């Protein structure tokens, strides 16, 4: 056990330090992200669906917003192009999406959700809705907006624009 005079000696110093110096924001965000991913993965497994959270993000984007280029998917999901390409490869291997060449640009691919992908999305959505409700339990729309504002501010501190 520490000597109490050691602790008392630090108190005046600690009172001058900004509260933001105490918690490691990155660690808190990472811990929260990992916790959410664990719950999503468990829900997917319980539905008998072999899909990662990263794959879910792309599948959901394609389901809700329609076909997209790999570049649009990367920009819309805040992932780099090689990561998106790898995720699309895995989804295509599972027959949940297809790559189709753009008719007017043979160098680019359009990613299209398949009927099997739509079925998987529809099967997972009740569990996703339940997790979203659990995530925001006890929080208001204002809390959500404030969180988005704070996270956006942190990103802008590092030069990223929304």
Secondary structure, DSSP 8 states (H G I E B T S, - for coil): ---HHHHHHHHHHHHHS-GGGTS-HHHHHHHHHHHHHHHHHHHHHHTT----HHHHHHHHHHHHH--EEHHHHHHHHT--HHHHHHHHHHHHHTTSEEEEEETTEEEEEEEEE-HHHHHHHHHHHHHHHHHHHHHTTT--HHHHHHHHHHHHHHHHHTT---
